[in-house]
Amino acid sequence: MAVVDSIFGHARAAPDSLALVHNGQAWTYRAFAGAIERARRAFAGQAIGGGRVAILCLDGPLDGWIAGLALRSLGVTTVHARSAEDIERLALNAACAVTTAGGAWPELEAAAARADAPLVLAPDDLCANAEPAGEVEPLPSTPPPMPPGGHILLTSGTTGAYKKVLIDTADEARNTPRRFAMLGLTPTSVIDVFDFGGWTAIGYQWPVCAWTLGATAVLQQAPDRYRSLATPGLTHVLVQPQLLAELLAAPADMAPRNDAMALFVGAGVLPLAQWRAARERLTHDVRNMVGSTETGTIAVTRIETPEDLAWHQLCDGAGVEVVDEADRPLPPGQAGVVRVRANGVDAYLGDPEASAAFFRHGCFYPGDLGVLREDGRLSLQGRVTDVINVGGDKIATTPIETALQDRLGAEAVCVFSVPGQDGEAVHVAIQTARPVGAAELKAALLAALPAVPQARVHAVKAFPRNHLGKIERAALKAQLLGEDTPGGGM
């Protein structure tokens, strides 16, 4: 069943139950379904046509959800954009750009014209929280000309182009119930996804879970995202390390402790100091998530000891293997390339070259190095492309970065190497708010990098990051290696 059908079903069965809280404003399922139906009628009158892709150029997550669900019920596939330039970067055929007359982005009309994507106007009052009179009208019994449209998720666009993952209705129906079990969701759950956009897996998949179950999704836009932690009955919070740092720095009355709340941290390594601070400040129940846009979540680990930060508990049926360069499965304890059994998605939309590189033998190869333990737990060792070359030995960076980060109490650490006349030169970039003395730094480097005779150290005020808070290593290298300022060393 499509999520829009679930929303209308809950609106008929329990119209006054809470569907969402947007910037502190509560919406019942009746109000939510009514807004979707009003948008649906407005779009139906514009003859968009099933099979087209609608690029949602709308401010705010709720506008995008209302318009997107209305369009999907008409057989239109949707994708969320973050700026007008995304219209061209997405490189989609048969696309239209959806906006509102009162909220069009700068340069939107020109970008849409260059991409041959006609403008479609959504109602200006998409987020008008007005209860429709009487009973919620069901979606028309006559099916749309095509099956319900899909939704496109985007991987990192740091290379200048997005890789696009199409989630169709069948994929969604198959995988959404699996996510209930992963997060421990029930119809009474209240799930905070902050302002993660609908182009991300967290921003799209977890609200779908909530509305399929009849639970509540919390959407809170920046700059005061921490305010959503005061939502009554909050049970699930989904963050990444950068957002968690923001929550930990929030005023105590705006981010109260709630041990009935499970805090899920994904999209990056959870530092030891941050885990301890979250347990002390926010909730005792802190969990780490591992996954990708292509496969969804593959591991959820409740962090009880520091060891749990490094060794992830795989979800049932995750289909994870560690293989050698010839794609042969490796025994427990040996490091190799991680691959995950494909689960519905087996290619990137419109990109056969990238599809061939990442999807092989019925599996997705995310580009990670890892080790499986005898008990089935997985330790990620970093990206295949991020290993450093020391004396001819290739060394994974993640364990080094984690060790330095924990020992120095740093906000973030990034280790990389670049070719030089005398071999690979190792660089260590450190972001820390507290001063680190030369002796402390040298001892930490010797412990984490015993095989490296010398490393160049860079103090960084803030790392360049993508929209999920992940460090953009290419941008960092360009930033640091282009500087002519002296750095530390050992």
matplotlib code that plots the C-alpha trace (Angstrom):
import matplotlib.pyplot as plt

x = [0.0, 1.3, 2.0, -0.7, -3.3, -2.1, -2.5, -6.0, -6.8, -5.7, -7.6, -10.8, -10.2, -8.6, -9.0, -7.9, -4.7, -1.5, 0.2, 3.0, 4.4, 5.9, 7.9, 5.8, 2.4, 0.4, -1.4, -4.0, -4.3, -7.5, -5.8, -2.8, -5.0, -7.1, -4.1, -2.8, -6.2, -6.4, -3.0, -3.9, -6.9, -4.8, -2.2, -4.7, -6.1, -2.7, -2.5, 1.0, 0.6, 1.7, 5.2, 6.7, 9.3, 8.4, 11.4, 10.1, 11.5, 9.7, 10.8, 10.3, 9.9, 6.1, 5.5, 7.5, 5.7, 2.2, 3.0, 5.1, 2.4, -0.3, 1.8, 2.8, -0.9, -1.3, 1.4, 4.2, 7.7, 9.1, 12.5, 13.4, 15.8, 17.9, 18.5, 17.6, 20.9, 19.8, 17.3, 20.2, 22.5, 19.7, 19.8, 16.3, 14.2, 10.5, 10.8, 8.9, 9.8, 7.2, 7.1, 4.7, 3.9, 4.8, 7.9, 9.9, 13.6, 16.1, 17.1, 14.5, 12.7, 16.0, 17.3, 14.1, 14.1, 17.7, 16.7, 13.6, 11.5, 8.2, 7.2, 4.2, 2.6, 1.5, -1.0, 0.6, -1.3, 0.1, 0.8, -2.5, -3.5, -7.2, -9.4, -11.6, -15.3, -17.0, -15.5, -12.2, -12.9, -11.2, -8.9, -11.0, -11.9, -10.9, -7.1, -4.7, -3.6, -0.4, 0.6, 1.5, 4.7, 8.0, 10.5, 14.1, 16.7, 20.1, 23.5, 26.3, 26.7, 30.2, 31.6, 29.4, 26.7, 24.2, 23.7, 20.0, 18.2, 14.6, 12.4, 9.1, 6.0, 6.9, 10.3, 8.6, 6.0, 8.6, 11.1, 9.0, 7.9, 11.6, 12.3, 9.6, 11.6, 14.9, 13.8, 11.2, 8.4, 4.8, 1.6, 2.3, 5.9, 6.8, 9.8, 11.9, 13.7, 14.4, 15.0, 16.5, 15.4, 13.3, 16.4, 18.0, 17.2, 16.5, 14.4, 12.3, 12.1, 11.4, 8.4, 7.0, 7.4, 5.5, 2.6, 2.4, 2.0, -0.3, 2.5, 3.8, 6.6, 8.3, 9.7, 11.7, 13.6, 16.8, 18.2, 16.5, 16.3, 16.9, 13.4, 11.8, 13.4, 10.8, 7.9, 5.7, 5.9, 9.1, 10.3, 12.8, 15.3, 17.4, 20.6, 24.2, 27.2, 27.3, 23.6, 24.2, 26.9, 24.4, 21.8, 24.4, 25.2, 21.5, 20.1, 19.1, 15.5, 15.2, 16.8, 15.6, 16.8, 14.3, 15.3, 12.1, 13.7, 16.0, 18.7, 19.8, 23.1, 23.9, 25.8, 29.2, 31.4, 30.0, 33.0, 33.5, 33.2, 30.0, 28.4, 29.3, 28.0, 24.7, 24.2, 24.8, 22.8, 20.0, 19.2, 20.7, 19.5, 22.0, 22.2, 24.4, 23.0, 25.0, 23.6, 23.4, 20.9, 21.2, 20.6, 18.9, 20.0, 22.1, 23.1, 21.6, 23.7, 22.7, 25.8, 26.5, 30.3, 33.0, 33.5, 30.0, 31.1, 33.5, 31.6, 28.1, 25.2, 23.9, 20.2, 18.5, 18.7, 21.2, 23.1, 26.6, 29.8, 33.5, 35.4, 38.8, 39.8, 38.6, 35.1, 35.8, 34.3, 36.9, 36.9, 36.1, 38.9, 40.3, 39.8, 38.4, 35.8, 32.3, 29.4, 25.7, 23.0, 20.9, 17.5, 15.2, 17.6, 20.1, 21.1, 21.4, 18.8, 20.2, 23.8, 24.9, 28.6, 28.2, 25.7, 28.2, 30.9, 28.8, 26.3, 27.7, 26.8, 23.5, 25.2, 25.9, 29.6, 29.5, 33.3, 33.9, 36.6, 35.5, 36.1, 33.5, 33.9, 33.1, 29.9, 28.8, 29.5, 31.0, 33.8, 34.1, 37.7, 37.1, 36.7, 38.6, 39.7, 40.8, 43.5, 47.0, 50.1, 52.9, 56.1, 54.1, 51.5, 47.9, 46.4, 42.7, 42.1, 39.0, 40.6, 43.4, 41.0, 38.8, 41.8, 43.0, 39.6, 38.9, 42.4, 42.5, 38.7, 38.6, 35.4, 36.7, 39.9, 40.7, 43.8, 45.0, 48.1, 49.4, 52.2, 55.6, 59.1, 60.0, 56.8, 53.4, 53.2, 50.7, 48.5, 46.4, 43.7, 42.3, 39.3, 39.3, 37.9, 40.4, 44.1, 46.3, 49.9, 52.8, 53.7, 50.1, 49.8, 53.1, 52.1, 48.7, 50.3, 52.9, 50.2, 47.8, 50.5, 53.5, 54.6, 54.7, 58.0, 56.5, 53.1, 52.0, 49.4, 46.8, 44.6, 41.2, 38.4, 35.7, 35.8, 33.9, 30.9, 28.1, 24.4, 24.5, 27.5, 30.1, 33.5, 34.2, 37.8, 38.5, 37.5, 39.6, 42.7, 42.4, 41.9, 44.8, 47.3, 46.6, 47.6, 51.1, 50.8, 53.1, 51.6, 52.8, 54.7, 56.1]
y = [0.0, 3.5, 5.8, 8.3, 5.5, 4.8, 8.4, 8.6, 5.3, 6.7, 9.9, 7.9, 5.5, 7.9, 11.4, 13.2, 11.2, 13.1, 12.7, 15.3, 18.2, 20.9, 23.7, 23.1, 23.1, 19.9, 18.3, 15.6, 12.9, 14.6, 17.9, 16.2, 14.2, 17.2, 19.3, 16.4, 16.1, 19.9, 19.8, 16.8, 18.5, 21.6, 19.4, 17.2, 20.4, 21.2, 17.9, 17.0, 13.4, 10.2, 9.1, 12.6, 13.5, 16.4, 18.3, 19.8, 23.3, 24.2, 25.8, 23.7, 19.9, 20.0, 21.8, 19.2, 16.3, 17.6, 18.4, 15.2, 12.8, 14.5, 14.1, 10.5, 9.6, 10.9, 8.6, 11.2, 10.4, 13.0, 14.3, 17.1, 19.9, 22.1, 24.9, 26.1, 24.7, 21.2, 21.2, 21.0, 18.8, 16.2, 15.7, 14.2, 13.7, 14.6, 16.7, 19.6, 22.0, 22.4, 25.7, 28.3, 31.7, 33.4, 31.4, 30.9, 30.6, 33.0, 31.9, 29.1, 30.1, 30.4, 27.1, 25.3, 26.7, 25.6, 22.1, 22.1, 21.6, 23.5, 25.2, 23.8, 26.0, 24.4, 26.3, 29.0, 27.7, 24.2, 24.4, 26.1, 23.9, 24.1, 21.1, 20.2, 20.4, 17.0, 13.7, 13.4, 12.7, 9.4, 9.4, 8.8, 5.2, 5.4, 4.6, 7.1, 6.4, 4.9, 3.1, 5.5, 7.3, 6.6, 8.8, 9.5, 9.7, 11.3, 10.2, 12.8, 15.4, 16.3, 15.2, 17.7, 15.1, 13.2, 9.5, 8.9, 6.0, 5.3, 4.0, 2.7, 1.7, -2.0, -1.3, 0.9, -1.6, -4.4, -2.5, -0.2, -3.1, -4.1, -0.6, -0.9, -3.7, -1.9, 1.1, -0.6, 1.5, 1.2, 3.3, 5.3, 6.3, 10.0, 10.2, 13.3, 13.7, 17.4, 19.1, 16.2, 16.8, 14.4, 13.7, 11.9, 8.4, 9.6, 12.5, 10.4, 6.8, 7.5, 9.8, 7.1, 4.6, 6.9, 7.5, 3.9, 2.9, 5.8, 7.2, 10.8, 12.5, 15.6, 18.1, 21.0, 23.5, 25.3, 27.3, 26.2, 22.5, 21.5, 22.8, 19.7, 17.7, 19.2, 17.6, 15.7, 11.9, 11.8, 8.3, 8.3, 10.9, 10.5, 12.5, 12.5, 13.5, 17.1, 17.6, 15.8, 18.3, 21.1, 19.4, 18.9, 22.6, 23.7, 25.3, 22.7, 23.7, 23.4, 19.9, 18.2, 14.8, 12.0, 8.4, 7.2, 8.5, 6.4, 8.5, 7.0, 8.3, 7.6, 9.0, 9.0, 7.7, 8.4, 9.7, 8.2, 11.7, 12.5, 9.2, 9.8, 13.4, 12.2, 9.6, 12.2, 15.0, 13.6, 9.9, 6.6, 4.9, 5.8, 3.7, 3.7, 3.2, 2.0, 2.0, 3.7, 5.3, 2.2, -0.5, 1.2, 0.5, -2.7, -2.3, -0.9, -1.1, 0.0, 1.5, 0.1, 0.0, 1.8, -1.5, -1.1, 2.1, 0.1, -3.2, -2.9, -5.3, -6.3, -6.3, -9.6, -10.4, -7.6, -9.8, -8.3, -10.0, -9.0, -10.1, -9.9, -8.2, -11.3, -11.1, -14.2, -14.1, -13.7, -15.6, -13.7, -11.4, -10.6, -7.1, -6.7, -5.0, -4.8, -5.8, -5.9, -8.0, -5.8, -5.2, -3.9, -1.2, -2.7, 0.4, 4.1, 6.0, 7.0, 6.2, 2.8, 3.4, 4.1, 1.2, -1.2, 0.0, -0.3, -3.1, -6.5, -10.1, -9.2, -7.0, -3.4, -2.4, 0.8, 1.3, 0.5, -1.6, -3.8, -6.8, -9.3, -10.9, -14.5, -13.3, -11.6, -8.1, -5.7, -3.1, -0.5, 0.5, 3.4, 4.0, 2.0, 5.4, 6.8, 4.3, 5.8, 4.3, 3.9, 2.1, 0.2, -0.9, 0.3, 1.3, 2.1, 5.5, 5.2, 3.3, 5.9, 8.8, 7.3, 6.7, 10.3, 11.7, 9.8, 10.4, 14.1, 14.7, 16.4, 17.2, 15.6, 14.1, 13.4, 11.5, 11.4, 10.9, 12.5, 11.4, 13.2, 12.8, 10.7, 8.6, 9.2, 12.2, 11.6, 14.6, 14.8, 17.4, 18.0, 20.1, 20.7, 23.4, 22.8, 23.6, 20.5, 20.7, 19.6, 16.7, 15.5, 15.7, 13.8, 11.0, 10.6, 10.5, 8.0, 5.8, 6.0, 6.1, 4.1, 3.2, 6.9, 8.6, 12.0, 13.4, 17.0, 18.2, 20.9, 22.7, 23.2, 25.4, 23.6, 20.8, 21.2, 18.9, 17.8, 18.1, 15.0, 16.3, 14.0, 15.5, 16.3, 15.0, 16.4, 19.9, 19.5, 18.4, 21.3, 23.7, 22.5, 21.8, 25.2, 26.9, 28.2, 28.4, 26.2, 23.2, 21.0, 17.8, 14.9]
z = [0.0, -0.9, 2.0, 0.8, 1.0, 4.6, 5.5, 4.2, 6.0, 9.3, 8.6, 8.3, 11.1, 13.7, 12.3, 15.4, 16.0, 15.5, 12.1, 12.5, 14.4, 12.2, 13.9, 17.0, 15.2, 15.5, 12.5, 12.8, 10.2, 9.1, 8.5, 6.8, 4.4, 3.7, 2.7, 0.4, -1.3, -1.9, -3.5, -5.5, -7.0, -7.8, -9.6, -11.4, -13.0, -14.5, -16.5, -15.3, -16.5, -15.0, -15.8, -15.4, -12.7, -10.5, -9.0, -5.8, -5.4, -2.2, 1.0, 4.1, 4.6, 5.0, 1.8, 0.0, 1.7, 1.0, -2.7, -3.1, -1.7, -3.8, -7.0, -6.2, -6.0, -9.5, -10.9, -10.8, -9.5, -7.2, -6.1, -3.7, -4.8, -2.5, -4.9, -8.4, -9.8, -8.8, -11.6, -14.1, -11.9, -11.7, -15.5, -15.6, -18.7, -18.8, -15.7, -14.4, -11.6, -8.9, -6.9, -5.6, -7.0, -3.7, -2.9, -6.2, -5.6, -7.2, -10.8, -10.7, -13.9, -15.8, -14.5, -15.3, -18.9, -19.4, -18.3, -20.4, -17.2, -17.3, -14.1, -12.3, -9.6, -6.3, -4.1, -2.0, 1.1, 1.1, 4.8, 5.7, 8.7, 8.1, 8.9, 6.0, 6.7, 7.5, 6.7, 4.9, 1.3, 0.2, -2.8, -6.0, -6.6, -10.2, -10.2, -11.8, -15.4, -14.1, -10.8, -7.9, -8.7, -7.0, -5.2, -6.0, -3.2, -3.9, -2.8, -2.2, -4.9, -3.9, -7.3, -9.1, -10.0, -8.0, -8.1, -8.1, -6.4, -7.5, -4.7, -6.3, -4.5, -4.4, -2.8, -0.2, 0.6, 1.0, 3.1, 5.3, 7.6, 8.1, 9.4, 12.0, 13.6, 13.2, 15.1, 17.4, 16.0, 17.0, 16.2, 19.4, 18.4, 18.0, 15.6, 15.2, 11.9, 12.3, 8.9, 7.0, 3.4, 1.4, -0.9, 2.1, 3.3, 6.9, 5.8, 3.5, 4.9, 8.5, 8.0, 5.6, 8.4, 10.8, 8.5, 7.4, 11.0, 12.1, 14.3, 14.5, 12.6, 14.0, 11.5, 12.8, 10.6, 11.3, 13.1, 16.3, 15.5, 19.2, 20.1, 18.8, 21.6, 23.9, 21.8, 24.3, 24.0, 21.9, 21.5, 18.6, 17.5, 14.3, 14.0, 12.6, 14.7, 13.6, 14.5, 17.8, 18.7, 18.1, 20.4, 23.1, 23.0, 23.2, 26.4, 28.9, 29.0, 25.2, 25.0, 28.2, 29.3, 28.2, 29.0, 27.3, 24.0, 21.8, 20.1, 16.8, 15.3, 11.7, 8.7, 10.5, 13.2, 16.7, 18.9, 22.3, 24.0, 22.2, 23.2, 26.8, 26.6, 25.0, 27.7, 30.4, 28.8, 26.7, 27.2, 28.4, 25.2, 22.4, 19.3, 16.2, 12.7, 9.6, 6.1, 2.8, 0.5, -1.8, 0.8, 3.7, 7.2, 7.7, 11.4, 14.5, 17.7, 21.2, 22.7, 26.1, 26.1, 24.1, 22.2, 20.7, 19.0, 16.8, 16.3, 14.7, 15.3, 11.9, 11.3, 10.5, 6.9, 6.2, 3.7, 4.5, 3.5, 3.5, 0.4, -1.1, -4.4, -6.3, -4.6, -2.5, 1.0, 3.7, 7.0, 10.3, 11.4, 8.0, 6.5, 3.1, 0.9, 2.3, 0.0, 0.8, -0.9, -3.1, -1.7, -4.5, -5.7, -8.2, -10.3, -10.3, -12.3, -15.7, -14.9, -16.3, -15.7, -12.0, -11.8, -13.2, -10.8, -7.6, -8.3, -9.1, -8.6, -7.0, -4.4, -3.7, -3.1, -1.0, -1.1, 2.5, 4.1, 7.0, 9.2, 10.3, 13.8, 14.8, 16.5, 13.2, 14.2, 11.6, 12.1, 9.4, 8.6, 6.3, 2.6, 0.0, -1.5, 1.8, 2.8, 3.4, 1.9, 4.5, 3.3, 0.7, 3.3, 2.8, 6.1, 6.8, 8.2, 10.3, 13.3, 13.3, 13.2, 15.9, 18.2, 17.8, 18.2, 21.4, 22.9, 22.2, 22.8, 19.4, 17.5, 14.4, 12.8, 9.2, 8.1, 4.5, 2.4, -0.8, -3.1, -2.7, -3.9, -0.9, -0.9, 0.6, 3.0, 5.8, 6.9, 10.0, 10.3, 13.7, 14.8, 18.5, 20.8, 23.5, 23.3, 22.8, 23.9, 21.8, 24.1, 24.2, 20.5, 19.9, 22.2, 20.6, 17.1, 18.1, 19.6, 16.6, 13.8, 15.1, 11.6, 10.4, 11.1, 10.4, 9.9, 9.1, 11.5, 10.5, 13.1, 11.4, 12.8, 10.9, 8.3, 5.0, 5.1, 2.9, 3.7, 5.9, 7.9, 6.4, 5.8, 2.2, 2.0, -1.5, -0.4, 2.8, 0.9, -1.5, 1.4, 3.4, 0.7, -0.9, 2.3, 2.9, 6.7, 8.8, 10.5, 13.4, 13.0, 14.9]

ax = plt.figure().add_subplot(projection="3d")
ax.plot(x, y, z, "-o")
ax.set_aspect("equal")
plt.show()
